[in-house]
Amino acid sequence: STHNEGWWYEGGGVYRHVWLTTANPLHIVPWGVYAKSLVTGTIASTANGLVSSSAMFDISIDIINDGSSTETFTLSTSIKDAQMKSVGSNTTKSFQLGPKGTTTAVLTMTMKDVNLWHVRDGYLYTLVSSIMNG
């Protein structure tokens, strides 16, 4: 290229991995879910790893309404074990969220017979939250 033309790259355009995330106007904010766990029971070592008799989870979920009308909804949250079997669930009371509004739903859930994560046994749970209109 000459001095006034600038740089030229034949493969110009988007050249990195790109993800397009679509969402309804009423949705959970990307990266808007936070869950803090607290072991509340006694911890025991078993052949399958570490186990606690109970645990408590404090969960906060940021929700936004990008729409132009007020939305009424409930929030359903469940905790799934490593086999994706539901081991705890909670449905919130009904919320109303005005246009362009945001809110944070705060939930507390408890579980019995919790498998604890350990370096030798990386047991993980999955938190699934859904917005239900109406």
Solvent accessible surface area in square Angstrom, and as a share of the most:
residue,aa,sasa,rsa
1,S,105,0.68
2,T,89,0.52
3,H,178,0.79
4,N,141,0.72
5,E,122,0.55
6,G,38,0.37
7,W,246,0.86
8,W,196,0.69
9,Y,141,0.54
10,E,156,0.70
11,G,43,0.41
12,G,53,0.51
13,G,58,0.56
14,V,121,0.70
15,Y,143,0.54
16,R,176,0.64
17,H,158,0.70
18,V,102,0.59
19,W,205,0.72
20,L,161,0.80
21,T,113,0.66
22,T,116,0.68
23,A,67,0.52
24,N,112,0.57
25,P,76,0.48
26,L,12,0.06
27,H,34,0.15
28,I,43,0.22
29,V,48,0.27
30,P,92,0.58
31,W,255,0.90
32,G,8,0.08
33,V,64,0.37
34,Y,136,0.52
35,A,52,0.40
36,K,106,0.45
37,S,73,0.47
38,L,97,0.48
39,V,59,0.34
40,T,76,0.44
41,G,23,0.22
42,T,112,0.65
43,I,101,0.51
44,A,55,0.43
45,S,93,0.60
46,T,66,0.38
47,A,115,0.89
48,N,127,0.65
49,G,17,0.17
50,L,51,0.26
51,V,37,0.21
52,S,1,0.00
53,S,54,0.35
54,S,20,0.13
55,A,3,0.03
56,M,56,0.25
57,F,25,0.10
58,D,50,0.26
59,I,2,0.01
60,S,32,0.21
61,I,0,0.00
62,D,55,0.29
63,I,0,0.00
64,I,40,0.20
65,N,0,0.00
66,D,65,0.34
67,G,15,0.14
68,S,106,0.69
69,S,63,0.41
70,T,76,0.44
71,E,44,0.20
72,T,47,0.27
73,F,0,0.00
74,T,28,0.16
75,L,0,0.00
76,S,33,0.21
77,T,1,0.00
78,S,19,0.13
79,I,6,0.03
80,K,45,0.19
81,D,17,0.09
82,A,53,0.41
83,Q,138,0.61
84,M,107,0.48
85,K,137,0.58
86,S,57,0.37
87,V,58,0.33
88,G,17,0.16
89,S,85,0.55
90,N,44,0.23
91,T,80,0.47
92,T,18,0.11
93,K,152,0.64
94,S,66,0.42
95,F,36,0.15
96,Q,135,0.60
97,L,13,0.07
98,G,30,0.29
99,P,65,0.41
100,K,141,0.60
101,G,18,0.17
102,T,93,0.54
103,T,39,0.23
104,T,69,0.40
105,A,1,0.01
106,V,112,0.64
107,L,12,0.06
108,T,74,0.43
109,M,11,0.05
110,T,94,0.55
111,M,9,0.04
112,K,153,0.65
113,D,106,0.55
114,V,6,0.03
115,N,44,0.23
116,L,27,0.13
117,W,147,0.52
118,H,51,0.23
119,V,127,0.73
120,R,209,0.76
121,D,42,0.22
122,G,46,0.45
123,Y,40,0.15
124,L,119,0.59
125,Y,56,0.21
126,T,56,0.33
127,L,51,0.25
128,V,57,0.33
129,S,27,0.17
130,S,52,0.34
131,I,41,0.21
132,M,87,0.39
133,N,104,0.53
134,G,80,0.77
